[in-house]
Amino acid sequence: MDDQHDDTVAGLPARRLAAASVADLLGARSGTALDDVLDPAAARAALPGQDLGLARAIATTTFRHFGVIRHALRARLAQGLPEDQPKLLAVLATGAAQILYLNVQDHAAVDLAVRLAKGDGRMRHLAGLVNAVLRRVSREKTAIRAEGDADPLGLNTPAWLAARWSAAYGAPAARGIAEAHARGAPLDLTVPADAEIWAERLGARLLPTGGSLRLDDARTPVPQLPGFAEGAWWVQDAAAALPARLLGVRPGERVADLCAAPGGKTAQLAAAGARVLAVDRSAARLRRLEENLGRLTLSAETLAADALALPDEAAYDAVLLDAPCTATGTIRRHPDVAWTKREGDLARLTVLQARLLDKAAGLLHPGGRLVYCTCSLEPEEGEAQAEAFLARHPDFRREPVAPGEVGGEAGFVTARGELRTLPCHWPAGEDRGGLDGFFAVRLRRGRNPA
């Protein structure tokens, strides 16, 4: 067998999966997520967990530093960057990611990238190019990394996002956001009870927002951590845990959780004693939500449906709407988002968000509460949506968030009393601080006149 196709070559299947997944996303125009490409491909190839983990690390690292990598490759390719050849670009980029940012021997990264090129009939003649470029990246990696560290906003952030964040939050905050994205994210857990005890057992920090623990260097697989099998906690970014807390549900209240998957917020509402209806369009994602609730010994009614098709029954005490969005607030955890989303996606998503907000309003009893949130840094998907909703619905009013509700973090609360977290929050003295970028507004429907 040609050794370029021999999957007994150590590490080759993982590199092939990583490069193929990166190529799929670079060649797509639909904003597909990395996990949606990587996981099915790994299942089809029957890759062992170790290879899948390595492939995910390579692909994620490639996107986390894609701007720096792309700049470095362009400077070292006489004919320019082959952006019209996503497979070649992916082989070069994943190879460079290993050399620059992963604990992989340079010669192994180069050799396996060359094998990938030789194993593809359309790239075989470019194997020498792959070898030469990646060897040069290896020789010059200190300078390449230093250049990326010096300008993470200009070099490692898509221009449209850099411009938007600078306009919305100012240049220093925009740079801080870009720096947070380059660092990545620690593992955060939501613990509904005995948080201090579990912090000690897990070697974690109890975050100031309350109920969230942070494992800064979690190398143990999540299912093997203490408390997983017992259902003592679930994985959830500290920022993502805030909107459900702002809803302030009480035992026995009827609550609708719209666009509920993956289910962290559903679990919070159920743990608070609410009678929850969890709605999501994806039956597959809803099944995973149900499996997670089972592990946590929590219960909720689930419905696989478009939330817009729900009847306007005014039957709920509270509604949580975590609306579909560009997800630019999650780039720390999902760096592919920065390179697969387009500015044009905003127009379509903001229309959908407004429709979902109007639907949520119709589900509430008079006096009921609505929390609308998005994991986006884009004001159109946050602050502007809240203002437009209040203009359309004079029977609703904003209920301001107090700093005390978010651990005394006054910087998380805007002048209008809305929640706005940025990835650059909590940076002081921490190698991997920060939290996801989230927006949330709390609204209350007026009571009918007596």
C-alpha positions in Angstrom: 0.0 0.0 0.0 1.2 3.5 -0.8 2.3 4.8 2.6 0.7 8.2 1.9 -2.7 6.4 2.3 -1.5 4.0 5.1 -3.6 4.9 8.2 -1.2 2.9 10.3 1.2 5.8 10.0 0.9 7.3 13.5 -1.1 10.6 13.6 -2.0 10.6 9.9 -5.7 9.8 10.3 -6.1 12.7 12.8 -4.3 15.1 10.5 -6.4 14.0 7.6 -9.6 14.6 9.5 -8.4 18.0 10.8 -7.4 19.2 7.4 -10.6 17.9 5.7 -12.8 19.6 8.3 -10.9 22.9 8.0 -11.2 22.7 4.2 -14.9 22.1 4.4 -15.4 25.1 6.5 -13.2 27.4 4.5 -15.0 26.3 1.3 -18.5 26.7 2.8 -20.7 29.8 2.7 -23.3 28.7 5.1 -21.7 29.3 8.5 -21.4 25.6 9.3 -19.9 24.9 12.8 -16.7 22.9 13.2 -18.3 20.2 15.4 -21.0 19.7 12.8 -18.3 18.8 10.3 -15.8 17.1 12.5 -17.9 14.7 14.6 -19.8 13.1 11.7 -16.6 12.6 9.7 -14.9 11.0 12.7 -17.9 8.6 13.2 -17.8 7.6 9.5 -14.0 6.9 9.7 -14.5 5.1 13.0 -11.6 7.0 14.5 -10.6 6.2 18.1 -11.2 8.9 20.7 -7.5 9.8 20.9 -7.4 10.6 17.2 -10.6 12.6 17.3 -9.2 14.6 20.2 -6.0 15.4 18.3 -8.0 16.3 15.2 -10.2 18.6 17.2 -7.2 20.2 18.8 -5.5 20.8 15.5 -8.6 22.2 13.8 -9.6 24.4 16.7 -6.0 25.8 17.0 -5.9 26.5 13.3 -9.1 28.6 13.5 -8.0 30.2 16.8 -4.9 31.6 15.1 -6.1 31.6 11.5 -5.4 35.3 10.9 -1.8 35.0 12.0 -1.3 31.7 10.1 -2.8 33.1 6.9 -0.6 36.2 7.1 2.5 34.0 7.6 1.7 31.7 4.8 0.9 34.5 2.4 4.2 36.1 3.1 6.0 32.9 2.3 4.2 31.9 -0.9 5.5 33.5 -4.0 2.2 33.0 -5.8 0.1 34.2 -2.9 -2.3 32.4 -0.7 -4.3 29.6 -2.4 -7.7 30.7 -1.1 -9.4 29.3 -4.1 -7.9 25.9 -3.1 -9.3 25.2 0.4 -7.8 21.7 0.6 -4.3 23.0 0.0 -4.8 26.0 2.3 -6.1 23.6 5.0 -3.1 21.3 4.7 -0.7 24.3 5.0 -2.7 26.0 7.8 -3.1 22.9 9.9 0.5 22.1 9.5 1.5 25.6 10.5 -0.9 25.5 13.5 0.9 22.5 14.8 4.4 24.1 14.3 3.4 27.4 15.8 1.0 26.6 18.6 0.8 22.9 19.5 3.2 20.6 21.3 4.1 18.7 18.1 7.6 18.1 16.8 8.1 20.3 13.8 9.5 17.5 11.6 6.4 15.4 12.4 4.0 18.2 11.5 5.9 18.8 8.2 6.2 15.1 7.3 2.5 14.4 7.9 1.4 17.5 5.9 3.5 16.3 3.0 2.0 12.9 3.2 -1.5 14.5 3.1 -0.6 16.4 0.0 0.9 13.3 -1.7 -2.1 11.3 -0.9 -4.4 13.6 -2.8 -4.2 13.3 -6.6 -4.9 17.1 -7.1 -2.3 18.1 -4.6 0.5 15.5 -5.2 2.4 17.9 -7.4 2.4 20.5 -4.6 4.0 18.3 -2.0 7.3 20.0 -2.5 5.7 23.4 -2.0 4.1 22.2 1.2 7.4 20.9 2.5 9.3 24.1 1.7 6.7 26.5 3.1 6.2 24.6 6.4 10.0 24.2 6.9 10.3 27.9 6.5 7.5 28.4 9.0 9.4 26.2 11.4 12.6 28.2 11.0 10.8 31.5 11.6 8.2 30.5 14.1 9.5 32.8 16.9 9.1 35.8 14.7 5.7 34.7 13.4 4.3 34.3 16.9 5.7 37.6 18.1 4.1 39.4 15.2 0.7 37.8 16.0 1.0 38.7 19.7 1.8 42.3 18.8 -1.4 42.9 16.8 -4.1 40.3 17.6 -6.9 42.7 16.5 -5.4 43.7 13.2 -3.8 40.4 12.3 -5.9 37.7 13.9 -9.4 39.1 13.6 -11.5 39.4 10.4 -11.5 43.1 9.4 -15.3 43.4 9.6 -15.4 42.2 13.2 -12.4 44.3 14.3 -14.1 47.4 12.9 -17.5 46.6 14.5 -16.0 45.9 18.0 -13.8 49.0 17.9 -16.9 51.1 17.0 -19.1 49.5 19.7 -16.6 49.2 22.6 -13.6 51.3 21.8 -10.2 50.3 20.5 -8.7 49.1 23.9 -11.7 46.8 24.6 -11.6 45.5 21.0 -7.9 44.6 21.4 -8.7 43.0 24.7 -11.4 40.9 23.0 -9.0 39.8 20.3 -6.4 38.9 23.0 -9.0 36.8 24.9 -9.9 34.9 21.7 -6.3 34.0 21.1 -5.9 32.7 24.7 -8.9 30.4 24.5 -11.3 29.4 27.3 -11.1 27.4 30.5 -13.7 24.9 31.5 -16.7 26.4 33.4 -19.3 24.4 35.3 -22.6 25.4 36.8 -23.2 23.8 40.2 -26.7 24.2 41.6 -25.8 23.2 45.1 -22.8 22.9 47.4 -20.6 25.0 45.1 -17.8 25.5 47.6 -17.6 21.7 48.3 -17.4 20.9 44.6 -14.8 23.7 44.0 -12.6 21.9 46.5 -13.2 18.5 45.1 -12.5 19.6 41.6 -9.6 21.9 42.3 -11.7 24.7 40.8 -12.3 28.4 41.5 -15.7 29.7 42.6 -16.4 32.6 40.3 -17.8 35.8 41.7 -21.1 35.6 39.8 -22.1 32.7 42.0 -22.8 29.1 41.1 -20.1 28.8 38.5 -16.8 27.0 38.9 -13.7 27.4 36.7 -11.2 24.7 36.0 -8.3 26.7 34.5 -6.3 23.6 33.3 -8.8 20.8 32.9 -7.0 17.9 31.2 -9.2 15.1 32.5 -12.1 14.3 30.1 -15.3 15.8 31.4 -17.1 12.5 32.0 -14.2 11.4 34.2 -14.4 14.4 36.5 -15.8 14.0 40.0 -19.5 14.8 40.2 -20.3 14.1 36.5 -21.8 10.7 37.0 -23.7 11.9 40.1 -25.2 14.8 38.1 -23.8 17.4 40.4 -23.0 19.9 37.7 -23.0 20.6 34.0 -20.7 22.4 31.6 -21.7 26.0 31.0 -19.7 29.2 30.5 -20.1 31.6 33.4 -21.6 34.3 31.1 -24.1 31.8 29.7 -25.3 31.0 33.2 -26.4 34.6 33.9 -29.6 35.0 31.8 -31.5 32.2 33.5 -30.6 33.6 36.9 -31.9 37.0 35.9 -35.3 35.4 35.2 -35.6 34.7 38.9 -38.0 31.8 38.6 -39.8 30.4 41.6 -40.8 26.8 42.4 -44.0 25.9 40.5 -43.8 28.7 37.9 -44.6 27.8 34.4 -41.6 28.8 32.2 -41.0 28.4 28.4 -37.3 28.1 27.4 -37.3 28.9 23.7 -34.4 27.7 21.4 -33.4 25.6 24.5 -30.6 23.3 23.2 -28.0 22.5 24.4 -29.9 22.8 27.6 -27.7 24.5 30.3 -30.4 27.1 30.9 -33.1 24.5 30.9 -31.3 22.7 33.6 -31.0 25.9 35.6 -34.7 26.6 35.4 -35.6 23.0 36.3 -33.2 23.0 39.2 -34.9 26.2 40.5 -38.2 24.2 40.7 -39.9 25.6 37.6 -42.2 23.6 35.3 -40.3 24.1 32.1 -41.3 23.6 28.5 -38.0 23.4 26.5 -38.5 24.1 22.8 -36.0 23.6 20.0 -36.2 23.0 16.3 -33.6 20.3 16.3 -34.9 16.9 17.5 -31.3 15.6 17.7 -30.2 18.5 19.9 -33.3 18.1 22.0 -32.5 14.4 22.6 -29.1 15.4 23.9 -30.8 17.9 26.2 -33.0 15.2 27.5 -30.1 12.9 28.1 -28.3 15.6 30.1 -31.4 16.3 32.2 -31.6 12.6 32.9 -28.0 12.6 34.2 -28.8 15.6 36.4 -32.0 13.9 37.6 -34.0 17.0 36.5 -37.1 17.0 34.4 -38.7 19.3 31.8 -41.3 18.9 29.1 -39.6 19.0 25.7 -41.0 19.9 22.3 -39.2 19.6 19.0 -40.8 22.5 17.1 -40.3 26.0 15.6 -40.9 28.4 18.5 -42.7 30.7 16.0 -45.4 28.0 15.6 -46.4 28.0 19.3 -49.9 29.3 20.0 -50.1 32.7 21.7 -51.8 31.3 24.8 -50.4 33.8 27.4 -49.9 30.8 29.5 -46.5 31.3 31.0 -45.2 33.1 34.1 -41.8 33.6 32.5 -40.1 33.1 29.1 -36.4 32.7 28.4 -35.4 33.4 24.8 -31.8 32.6 23.9 -32.2 33.6 20.3 -30.2 32.3 17.3 -27.4 34.8 16.5 -24.0 35.2 14.9 -22.5 33.7 18.2 -19.5 36.1 18.0 -19.4 36.1 21.8 -18.4 32.5 21.8 -15.2 32.8 19.7 -13.0 31.9 22.7 -14.6 28.4 22.7 -15.5 28.2 19.0 -12.9 30.1 17.0 -14.3 28.9 13.7 -17.2 31.3 14.2 -14.9 34.2 13.4 -14.0 32.8 10.0 -17.3 31.1 9.0 -19.8 33.9 9.8 -20.3 36.9 7.5 -21.5 40.4 8.2 -24.4 39.7 5.8 -25.6 37.1 8.3 -26.7 39.9 10.6 -29.7 41.1 8.5 -31.3 37.6 8.4 -30.7 36.9 12.1 -32.0 40.2 13.4 -35.3 39.7 11.5 -35.6 36.3 13.1 -34.8 37.6 16.6 -37.4 40.3 16.3 -40.0 37.7 15.3 -39.1 35.4 18.2 -39.3 38.3 20.6 -42.8 39.1 19.5 -43.7 35.5 19.8 -42.3 35.3 23.3 -44.3 38.4 24.3 -47.5 36.6 23.3 -46.7 33.6 25.6 -46.7 35.6 28.8 -49.3 36.2 31.4 -49.9 39.9 32.3 -47.1 40.6 34.8 -44.9 37.9 33.4 -41.2 38.2 32.8 -39.1 37.8 29.7 -35.4 37.5 29.4 -34.0 37.9 25.9 -30.4 37.0 25.4 -27.8 36.3 22.7 -24.2 35.1 22.8 -23.3 37.9 20.4 -21.0 40.9 20.6 -23.0 42.7 17.9 -25.3 45.5 19.2 -27.9 44.8 16.5 -28.5 41.5 18.1 -28.6 42.9 21.6 -29.2 46.5 22.7 -30.9 47.5 19.4 -33.3 44.5 19.6 -34.3 45.5 23.1 -35.0 49.1 22.1 -37.0 48.1 19.0 -39.0 45.6 21.0 -40.0 48.2 23.6 -41.0 50.5 20.9 -43.3 47.8 19.4 -44.7 46.7 22.7 -45.6 49.6 25.0 -47.2 47.2 27.4 -43.7 46.0 28.3 -41.0 47.7 30.4 -37.4 47.0 31.1 -36.5 45.7 34.6 -32.9 46.9 35.1 -30.3 44.4 36.2 -28.5 45.3 39.4 -24.7 44.7 39.8 -25.5 42.6 42.9 -27.3 40.1 40.7 -24.1 39.4 38.7 -21.7 39.1 41.6 -21.2 42.8 42.1 -19.6 43.1 38.6 -20.8 46.7 37.8 -18.9 46.5 34.5 -21.3 43.8 33.3 -24.3 46.2 33.5 -25.0 48.9 31.0 -26.3 52.4 31.8 -29.8 51.1 30.8 -29.6 48.2 33.2 -28.9 45.5 30.6 -26.3 42.7 30.9 -23.4 43.0 28.6 -20.3 40.8 29.1 -17.2 40.9 27.0 -14.5 38.3 26.5 -11.9 40.7 27.9 -13.7 40.9 31.3 -11.8 39.3 34.2 -8.4 39.5 32.5 -6.2 40.7 35.5 -3.4 38.4 36.3 -5.0 35.3 34.6 -3.5 33.5 31.7 -7.0 32.2 30.7 -9.5 34.5 32.2 -12.5 36.1 30.6 -15.9 34.8 29.8 -18.1 34.6 26.8 -19.7 37.7 25.3 -23.4 37.9 26.2 -26.2 40.3 26.1 -29.4 40.0 28.2 -32.3 42.3 28.9 -35.1 41.6 31.4 -38.6 42.8 30.5 -41.9 42.6 32.3 -45.4 42.6 30.7 -47.8 45.1 32.3 -50.8 43.9 34.2 -54.3 44.4 32.8 -56.1 47.4 34.2 -58.4 46.4 37.1 
